[in-house]
Amino acid sequence: MPGLSDSKNLYDFIVSEFARIESAYESKGSIGGMPTGFYELDEKIDGIHSGDIVLVAGRPLMGQSDFIINLALRLARKEKPRTISIFSMKLQEKICRRLLAVASRIPMHRLLHGTLLMSDWDKLVRAVGPLAEQPVIVNADLCYSDEKILELVETLNKGQDLALVVIDGFENLVSSKSHSSRKAEVRELIRSLRTIARGHHVPVIVTLTVLGNDDAGLDKRLAISDLNASELQVADASDVVLFLHRSEVYSSDSPDKNMAELMVVKNNYGNTGTVKLAYFEELRCFESLATGYKEDFLLEDY
């Protein structure tokens, strides 16, 4: 696979890096990777970089799938006509319905049951056309092997300019080869993800649901110490690791309703830390928590 075994001497790297630093200086701190549109996140991780693996992990119900769908849609708008490919074990209809909820700002239950308000129809009409034109390919199957994803990415990249690969549910991936343990299988899966990322010069964003015990202690936020051996392998192999947390999942009277914490726990491009986002579950929608967001994202008829 091209790009995996290229060799350069130190001189070439230094010349290239010096030119990159000059360019960054002249552009006054612009984002080096693909901007996500979540400004505070972009400031920390410098956008999404080609060749990288980005892990988005969280406990059940934290919203990992919704977050990467939002991310994919934002990047599709910015990178158009380049293609975004989503791999998921969920039904295609469910994924597309979530995308439509995000784009239209119409609650999922109203889209599902057809109980739209009069004001919803205008939102729906305005959202459908632009959404249908987004270069997003949804691949859905009950089970994905690393070999199958590699083959699909190879095929996609031959006919289209691939910008991003999104894999929802690392815990459900299986290797096409037999392995004596899950640890060995995960090692092979990581190698395949790295082949996709570096071999095709695209970022790979993957979600992981952590099922470990969260009963101990008052702080339910996911921490590195909560990961098992296989999950740690994935985190170690990733260039950026994000943990998603929503306190309202554990407490209905949480003061942080409609808010999510995105914890940058590993970052090859800078500092770690926490980014707060607005999250409207019925809309499956994440937004930046900028000054005045309550006015900007007030949900009428919600």
N, C-alpha and C positions, 0 to 999 in steps of 0.2 A: 504494500500500500504506500503510495507516494507520501512523503512528509514524515514518515515514522522513523526512517533510518538515515535521514540527511545528516551530514557532518559539516561542522564549521569550526574554524580555529577561533581562538579568543579575539584576535584582531578584528575579524569580521563582525563578531558580536558587539565589540566595543564601538566600532564605527556605526553600526546600525542603531545601537542604543543611544549614542550621542545625538544622532539625527532625530531620533524619536523625542528625546528630551528637548531639543531645540524647537521642534514642531509644537510640542505641548506648551512650551513657554510662550511661543508666539501666539498661540490660540487662547492664551489666558485661562488655562485650567479647564478646557473643554473635555468632555468624556471621551476616553480612548476606545471603549467598546461600544456596543449598541445600547443606546439609552433606553431604560425600561419605562421612563416617564414617571416613575416613583423617585422624585428628585433627591430625597434624603438617602435613599438606597443607592442611587447612582453616585452620589458624592462619596460614599464609603467604598463601593466595590468597583468604581470606574466603569459602570455599564457591564454588559455581558460580552465576554471576549471569545472569539473563534478559537477552537481547539480546547476549550475548557469544559470541565464537568462541574455543574452547579447542582448541589443537593438541597432540596427543600424538604425538611423533615418535621414531623409533629406527631402528637398523640392523636387518637381518633377524634373526629369532629372538629378539628382545628381549622380546616378549610384549605388544606394543601392543594387539592384538585382545583378548587375555585381560584386560588392564587395563581397557579400556573396557566389556567385558562385566561385569566385577566392579562397575565404577562404575555402570553402568545398573541392575544388580540392586539395589545398595545404595540408589540414588535412588528406584527404583520402590517399595521397601518404605517409604521415608520420605514419598514424595509421593502414595502411594495415596489416592484413586482416580485421580489424574491419570496420563496416559498417557506412556510412554516409547516412542519409535519408533526402531528400529535399522535402518539401511540397510547392506547388506553384499553383496559379490560372492561370498561363501561360501554353500554350500548351507544352507538353513534347518535341516535335520536336524543339521548340524554345529554350528551356533550354539546350537540348543536343547540338544544334548548337552553342550556346554560349560557352559551355564547350569545344567544338572542336576548336573554334576560339582561346580561351585562350591557349589550349594545343599546337596548331599548329603554332600560331602567324601568322595566315592568316586572312586578313580583312573579316568581316562578309559579306559584299556585294559580294565579290568574291566567298565565299562559297555558298551563296544563289543563285547566277545567274550562277555559274559554269564558271566564267571568270578567271580561275586560270592562273597564269604565270607558265612558265616551272619550275622556282625555287620553286613554291608552292607545286608541286607534291611530291617532296622529303620531304618537311615539313609535308605534309598531311600523307604520308605513315609512317613516323617516329612517328607521333602523335597517329594515330588510334589504333595501337596495345596496347601500354601502357595505353591509355585512356580507352579502352574497358575493361581492366583488373582491373580498379579502383573499389573498393567496394562502389559504389554510387548508391542509389536507388532513382529514380525520381518519385514522386507522384504528378500527376497533375489533378485538377478538377476545375470546374467553381465556386464551393463554398465548403468551409470546415467548419464543425462544430467542436467544441472542443471535442465532444464525438467521432466523426469519427477519428480524429487524435489520440486520446487516444487509440482507438481500433487498429488502424494500427500500432502504436508504440508497443503496447502489443504483437501483432502478430509477428512483426519483431524481437523483443527482445527475443522471445522464441526460434527462430531458428537461430539467429545470434548474434554476439557480437556487440551491437550498441555503436558507439563512439560519435555520434553527431546527433542532430535533428536541421534542418534548416527550418524555416517557413517564406516564402517570402510574406509579406503583411498582417500585423496584422489588418489593417483597414478593410480587407475583411472577417475576421473571424467572425463567428456567434456562439452563444451559442445554445446548443440543448434544453435548457429550455427557457420558456417565462420570460421576464423581463419587468418591468415597465419603464425602462429608459436605455439608452446606458451606462450610468455610472454603473448601476447595472450589465448589461451584461458584461462590461469590467472587473468588479471585478470577475465575474465567470470565464471568459476566463483566467485571470491571475492565478487564483487558479488551473486551468487545466494545464497551462504551468508549474507551480511549481510542480504539481504532476508528470508530465513527467520528469522534471529535477531531482528532488530529489528521486522520487520513482524508477526511472530506472538508477539513478546515471550517467546521461549524461548531457552535456551542451545543452541548447536550445538557438539558435541564431535566432532572429526575426527582420524583417525589418518593418519600419513604414514610410509612406509617409505623410508629414505634408502639408496640403493644405491652411494653414493660409495666411493672407495678408503679402506679402513681398515687397510691393511697397514703404513703408515709409523708408526714410533714404538711404544712399549710401551703407551701409554695409548689404549685403544680407545673411550673415551667419546666420544659424539657432541658436536660443538661447532658453534656458529653458522657458523664458517669452513668446515665440511664441506658446507654446503648449497649447491646450485647456484642459479642465478638464479631459477628458477621456485619452488623450495622456499623461498627467501628471501622471495619475494612473499607466500607463505602465512603465514610467520612474522611478517612485518611487519604483516599485516592482522589477526592474532590478538590477542586481549586477554590471553590467558595462553598461554605456550608451555612444554610439559613434554617433556624428553628422558628416555627410559627406557634404562637400561643394566643388564646382568647380566654380571658378570665370568666366571661359570662357563661361559658359552657359549664363551669363548676358552681357558679353562684348566680341565680336569676336576678338578685338585687345588686349585682356588681356595679360599681360606679363607672366602669369602663365598657358600658353597653355600646355596641356598634363600633368597637375598637379592637384592633389586633396588634400584637407585638411581633415584629420580625427581628429575631436576634441573629446578628451576624457573628457566628462563633468561630468561623475560620475564614480568612480572607488573604489571598495571595497578592492583593493589590493595595493593602493599607490596613487600617485599624478595624478592630471588632467593635461591637456595640449594638444598641437596640434602635430600631426604626419603628415608630408608631404609624399605623395606617388606619383609615376608616374602613370598616367592613360592614356591608349591609347584606345579611344572610339571605333574605328573601329575593334580593336582586342578584345574588352571587357576585357582588361587585366590591372591589377594593379601590380605594382612592387615597391619594396623599393627604396627610394631615397638615395641610398648610394653614397659615393664619386665616381665620374667617371661614374655615371649611364648613362649619355648621350652617352658615348662610348659603354657601355655594352648593351644598349637597342636601339641602332640606328636601325631604321626600313628601311631596304633596299626595294626598289620597292614598297614603301607605297604610 
